[in-house]
Amino acid sequence: MNKSKINVLIFHPYSKIGGADLSLSKLINNLSHKKYKIEFICLNSQKIKKYLKKDIKIHIIKSPKTIFAIFKVRKIIQNNLKKEYKKIVFFSNQNFANILSYLITYNLGTELKTVAIERNHISELFTYFGIKDFFNKLIIKNLMKLTYNKFDQIIGNSKELSKDLGNYLNLKIYTVYNSVLNNHYKKSREKNNKKTIINVGRLEKQKDQATLIKAINLVNKKLDVNLIIIGNGSQYQKLNQLIRHLHLEKKVKIITNITEPATFYKKSDLFVLTSLYEGFPNVIAESICMNLPVISSNCKSGPKEILMNFRGPDIFTKGDHKNLSKKILDHYKNPSILNKKCAKIRKTFYRFELKNLVNKYDSLFSNL
């Protein structure tokens, strides 16, 4: 029985409610389960099960740190190698997990194929939040150069990400776009008399919601606008402190523990992405599917490709809250500009159809 199937072991140490888990769940749910035996490996806890339609085996490794789990994950692979699958593919996600995957899979035989995906642009590793972060990222960059050429395939989720990562590592990177998410995102928005901006993303320094809050403070001196931020993360307290400092408690709300934000998209009339770096930001695609106009930072790399190469008044300089406030005010003075562009971009979303994601991975796994 096993000889007819390809065993795909997905290593995603920190399963959270976010874009990586959503993208992986799309792949898991739609790869042929007659052709593939898919297993998911994570540390300590998993959130992805919320998104899965089909039962798969989930290995939860109890370990305080990822590096301590190396031998436990290696043991899972060794046990599966004894089952005589047609092929075994070890598929890891994001740089720290990819580096550890090299150690996990070292010298386990040529019948084991290794694939790694990068979900953030390489500029992530040149953006520093303190001296400790600088040294951590310096180590990661050096280890990437030592290990990434050992994988059978490296994947990027946007073309610019793949190009820049390939140039940095002197490797050819294969691009697979994320798919636009669930069908209910294609429904039209509800009418709302209040001007409401939405931001959806992890509450981390990368997402830079602080810039958005500062921009809303300036906007509200001229126009009555509300902001909803949906997400979880380490910056929750600091962002709330900023809201209180600027006396925006009645204008800005942070809502946590939301796994399905479609209801909030429907009640909003503008989406703003403030990230310092990205890979493929699903939230922009979701917004456009909801007929929701988008203003994005000029971060690398996904926004450029989704928003048709930055054409139009929808891009602001990352970290510049004054520039962002001007873009928001300009939009509300003449909302038809971004609304029309949103409709135009939506017609190009065949690029992100689910079947393209599944077919590309199916071809990749089959031909390794």
PEQUI-V736907 format. One record per residue. N is the residue number from 1. PHI is phi in radians with two decimals (NA if undefined). D_LAST is the distance of its C-alpha to the last C-alpha in whole Angstrom. Layout:
# PEQUI-V736907
N|PHI|D_LAST  N|PHI|D_LAST
This chain:
# PEQUI-V736907
1|NA|21  2|-1.12|18  3|-1.11|16  4|-1.58|16  5|-2.02|14  6|-1.71|11  7|-1.58|13  8|-1.93|12  9|-1.77|14  10|-1.67|16  11|-1.78|18  12|-2.36|21  13|-0.92|24  14|-2.00|26  15|-1.34|26  16|-2.32|29  17|-1.41|30  18|-2.99|28  19|-1.09|26  20|-1.10|23  21|-1.14|24  22|-1.11|25  23|-1.14|21  24|-1.12|19  25|-1.14|22  26|-1.04|21  27|-1.15|17  28|-1.06|18  29|-1.21|21  30|-2.01|20  31|-1.17|16  32|-1.09|17  33|-1.42|18  34|-1.41|19  35|-1.65|15  36|-2.11|14  37|-1.90|16  38|-1.84|16  39|-2.27|18  40|-2.06|20  41|-2.09|21  42|-2.51|24  43|-1.88|27  44|1.18|31  45|-2.74|30  46|-2.43|28  47|-1.95|29  48|-1.11|26  49|-1.00|28  50|-1.07|30  51|-1.73|28  52|-1.48|26  53|-1.63|27  54|-2.02|25  55|-1.27|25  56|-2.31|23  57|-1.36|23  58|-1.98|24  59|-1.69|24  60|-1.81|27  61|-1.54|27  62|-1.44|31  63|-2.74|31  64|-1.19|33  65|-2.41|31  66|-1.02|27  67|-1.12|27  68|-1.31|29  69|-1.57|26  70|-0.92|24  71|-1.23|25  72|-1.21|25  73|-1.19|22  74|-1.03|20  75|-1.13|23  76|-1.06|21  77|-1.10|17  78|-1.05|19  79|-1.13|21  80|-1.25|18  81|-1.07|16  82|-1.35|20  83|-1.54|19  84|1.02|17  85|-1.16|14  86|-1.04|12  87|-2.88|9  88|-2.11|10  89|-2.03|9  90|-1.75|11  91|-2.03|12  92|-1.88|15  93|-2.23|18  94|1.36|20  95|-0.97|21  96|-1.13|23  97|-1.23|21  98|-1.12|18  99|-1.10|20  100|-1.14|21  101|-1.10|17  102|-1.08|17  103|-1.21|20  104|-1.09|19  105|-1.71|16  106|-1.00|17  107|1.09|17  108|-1.66|16  109|1.94|14  110|-1.29|11  111|-1.28|10  112|-1.60|10  113|-1.80|7  114|-2.12|9  115|-2.31|9  116|-2.30|13  117|-2.10|15  118|-1.81|18  119|-1.92|21  120|-2.17|24  121|-1.07|25  122|-1.03|25  123|-1.08|29  124|-0.92|29  125|-1.45|29  126|-2.04|32  127|-1.99|34  128|-2.03|36  129|-2.04|38  130|1.90|40  131|-1.18|40  132|-1.10|38  133|-1.11|35  134|-1.02|36  135|-1.23|35  136|-1.06|32  137|-1.29|30  138|-1.09|31  139|-1.12|29  140|-1.07|26  141|-1.04|26  142|-1.17|26  143|-1.23|24  144|-1.06|21  145|-1.13|22  146|-1.44|22  147|-1.92|18  148|-1.14|16  149|-1.30|15  150|-1.58|14  151|-1.35|11  152|-1.24|7  153|-2.74|8  154|-1.95|12  155|-2.09|13  156|-2.09|17  157|-1.78|19  158|-2.65|21  159|-1.16|21  160|-1.17|24  161|-1.01|22  162|-1.09|19  163|-1.11|21  164|-1.24|24  165|-1.17|21  166|-1.09|19  167|-1.14|23  168|-1.18|24  169|-1.75|21  170|1.01|20  171|-2.34|17  172|-1.58|15  173|-1.91|14  174|-1.58|13  175|-1.74|16  176|-2.31|16  177|-1.17|19  178|-1.12|21  179|-1.58|23  180|-1.14|26  181|-1.34|28  182|-0.90|30  183|-1.06|32  184|-1.17|35  185|-1.28|34  186|-1.51|35  187|-1.26|39  188|-1.32|42  189|-1.39|43  190|-1.42|47  191|-1.28|50  192|-2.47|51  193|-1.27|54  194|-1.51|53  195|-1.37|51  196|-2.28|48  197|-1.78|45  198|-2.20|42  199|-2.33|39  200|-2.16|36  201|2.95|34  202|-1.04|34  203|-1.48|37  204|-2.28|36  205|-1.03|37  206|-0.97|34  207|-1.43|35  208|0.92|39  209|-1.14|41  210|-1.04|44  211|-1.08|44  212|-1.18|44  213|-1.09|47  214|-1.11|49  215|-1.14|48  216|-1.10|50  217|-1.04|53  218|-1.24|53  219|-1.04|53  220|-1.24|55  221|-1.31|58  222|-2.13|58  223|-2.63|56  224|-1.42|56  225|-2.32|52  226|-1.85|50  227|-2.25|47  228|-2.03|45  229|-1.96|42  230|-2.01|39  231|2.91|37  232|-2.26|37  233|2.78|37  234|-1.24|39  235|-1.62|41  236|-0.97|43  237|-1.14|46  238|-1.13|46  239|-1.17|45  240|-1.15|48  241|-1.09|50  242|-1.13|50  243|-1.05|51  244|-1.18|54  245|-1.07|55  246|-1.61|55  247|1.01|57  248|-1.90|54  249|-0.99|54  250|-1.51|55  251|-1.91|53  252|-2.19|49  253|-2.17|48  254|-1.86|45  255|-2.02|43  256|-1.87|41  257|1.01|39  258|-1.86|38  259|-1.62|35  260|-2.33|35  261|-1.47|37  262|-0.97|38  263|-1.03|41  264|-1.31|42  265|-1.02|40  266|-1.08|42  267|-1.62|46  268|-1.87|45  269|-2.20|45  270|-2.78|43  271|-1.90|40  272|-2.20|40  273|-1.83|37  274|-2.04|38  275|-1.05|35  276|-1.48|34  277|-2.75|31  278|-2.61|28  279|-1.99|24  280|-2.18|25  281|-1.33|28  282|-0.95|28  283|-1.10|32  284|-1.18|32  285|-1.10|30  286|-1.01|32  287|-1.08|35  288|-1.15|35  289|-1.09|34  290|-1.58|38  291|1.07|39  292|-1.75|40  293|-1.12|40  294|-2.23|39  295|-2.04|40  296|-2.27|37  297|-1.16|37  298|-1.54|36  299|-1.21|33  300|-1.56|30  301|-2.33|27  302|-1.09|27  303|-0.93|30  304|-1.00|31  305|-1.33|28  306|-1.21|29  307|-1.59|33  308|1.06|32  309|1.07|33  310|1.18|36  311|-1.29|38  312|1.94|41  313|-1.57|43  314|-1.94|41  315|-2.14|39  316|-2.16|41  317|-1.28|41  318|-0.99|39  319|1.41|42  320|-1.77|45  321|-1.22|46  322|-1.22|49  323|-1.07|47  324|-1.15|45  325|-1.06|49  326|-1.13|50  327|-1.08|47  328|-1.15|47  329|-1.09|51  330|-1.06|50  331|-1.10|48  332|-1.25|51  333|-1.22|53  334|-2.52|51  335|-1.14|48  336|-1.11|48  337|-1.10|46  338|-1.25|43  339|-1.08|43  340|-1.18|43  341|-1.15|40  342|-1.00|38  343|-1.10|39  344|-1.14|38  345|-1.13|34  346|-1.03|34  347|-1.20|34  348|-1.64|30  349|-1.36|29  350|-1.03|27  351|-1.06|24  352|-1.97|24  353|-1.16|23  354|-1.03|22  355|-1.09|20  356|-1.17|18  357|-1.02|17  358|-1.15|16  359|-1.12|14  360|-1.17|12  361|-1.22|11  362|-1.05|10  363|-1.11|9  364|-1.10|6  365|-1.11|6  366|-1.22|6  367|-1.78|4  368|-1.12|0
